[in-house]
Amino acid sequence: MDNNMEHLMYPVGRYQKPEAFTQELKNEWLNVLANMPSWLDASIENLDEAQLQVPYREGGWTIPQVVHHIADSHLNAFVRVKLALTEENPTVKPYDEKAWAELPDTKVVPVNVSVTLIHALHRRLVALLENISNEDWQRTYYHPEHKRNFPIWEVVALYAWHSRHHTAHIRNLRETQGWN
C-alpha cells in the first residue's frame, strides 16, 4: 500500500496497543473520549447534503456512514465495558461493521441523530470510567473473533484511538476538498 493510501486509511496511524496501563494514559484516553463529540460537531459543521455524501477516500464510507459507524461501534464498546464490569470475563458478540454501515438507517437517518447519540453515550461512558477502581480497569471480556481477552483499559485505549481516527477522516476530507 502506498503512503498516500495508508494516510487516507489511517490518518492518525494504525492502532498500537499500549504496553501497560498507566494513570497518565488513562487520563489521556478519558480526555479524548470526553472531547470527541465536540470534535465531531466541528468536523461536520456547515456541511451540506452533497458534501456529506462524499466518501473520505476512494472506496471509503460517506460522512454519514462514518458518523453512524462511530455511534454503532462506541455503543457496542459501552455495552461490552458494562458486561466486563458486571460479569466474569463474558464472551461478547462480534458484528460485521461493514454490513452495518450499509444498512438503510445509515442512508436515511440524519447524521445529527448519531451525533446526539455520541454526545450522550460518551458522557455516560466517561462518567462510568471516571468512577471505577484501578482494579476494575483490569476486568476483561473475551472476543471470539480475536480469540483473546480484552481488559477494559485496552478497550478504552482502542476507542480513544478510534475517536481520533474517524474524526481525522472527516477533517482530512474537509481539508482536501477545501471545505474549511
Sequence and secondary structure as in RCSB ss.txt:
>XXXX:A:sequence
MDNNMEHLMYPVGRYQKPEAFTQELKNEWLNVLANMPSWLDASIENLDEAQLQVPYREGGWTIPQVVHHIADSHL
NAFVRVKLALTEENPTVKPYDEKAWAELPDTKVVPVNVSVTLIHALHRRLVALLENISNEDWQRTYYHPEHKRNF
PIWEVVALYAWHSRHHTAHIRNLRETQGWN
>XXXX:A:secstr
  HHHHHHH TT      SS  HHHHHHHHHHHHHHHHHHHHHHTT  HHHHTSBSSTT  BHHHHHHHHHHHHH
HHHHHHHHHHHSSS B     HHHHHTSTHHHHS HHHHHHHHHHHHHHHHHHHHTS TTGGG EEEETTTTEEE
EHHHHHHHHHHHHHHHHHHHHHHHHHHT  
